[in-house]
C-alpha cells in the first residue's frame, strides 16, 4: 500500500522521488512504466533512446491535479531505472545502422559488401534481442499484477510488449496515434524496423483483431496496399481526410465518436509522438507537417474513458530530446494522461 501520509501533491516535485515526483516504489505501484532506451533502426534523427531519462526529469513539472481523472496517481505510478546495458547495445548498433543506411541510400548492393552483410545480420539479431527483453520484462510485470506502460525509444520498442499482452487478451485492438502507418515490410532490410512495427503485429500477433490508425500523413504505396487488403483489420484515419471533414462542417466530436465506436472492449494505445503537430515535438525522429494539438488527443482519451472500454496497455515513443526540454515536457504530460487513463479504465 502506497503511504502518502507525508506527501504533499501541491509542493515542488522532489527529484529524489520517482516519476512525476511521486514517492512510489515498484512494490507499491499499481502501474509500472518500462523505459526502453533503443533507437537502432531510426531512419532520420536520433536521440529518442535517451528520452526516458529526460521525460523523467521533465515529469517533476507536471501538476498532479486532473479535473477529468482525479487522483489516479494515488494508486501509484513507478518508472523502472533505464537499463544501461540495453542503451549501450543500442548505441553500438545505431552506429552500425547509420553506416548501413548511408550505404544503401546511395544504391549500393548489400550482398556485394561483406561488412554490410555482417552489419545487417547484427542489427536484426539486436532487434530480436530487444523484442525478447521487452517481452520478458512486461510479462513479468503483468504476472505480478501490474498495469504496464512502455516509454521508448523508437516505435519498434513495444513489439515484445504487444506480444506479451496478447497472451492475456486474445482479442483486442490497437489505437495507433502516428504520422506514419509503420506498415512497411522489413524497411531498409531491418526486419523489426520502427517503420515495420504494425506490419509485424499483423503478421505475428493474431490477438490484434484491429488496428485503428489516427493522424497518418506520411506513407507509401506499399503501406496503402496493406491497409486496402486488410479486410478491415486496419482502419486508417488520414490526417488530410480528418481535416477535410472538419473543413466541410464535421466536428472533431463526431469523428472521435466514430473512431471509438470501431474499437472493441479492450484497447492498447500505441502513441508515436510525431502524431502531434511538430511544433509540439520538433525533435522527434521523423517530424511531419500537420498533426494534432495535444488537447485533441486528450479529448479522444476522455471519450474512450466515457465509452467504458478498457485500456489494457500503452506505449509512448519517438520522443526527441532537446536543449530547452520542450519535447520532453510535452511527452511528460502525455505520459501522465496515459497513466491516469489506464488506471481509470481498470478499477481496482
Order of alpha helices (4+ residues) and beta strands (2+ residues): beta-alpha-beta-alpha-alpha-beta-alpha-beta-alpha-beta-alpha-beta-alpha-alpha-beta-alpha-beta-alpha
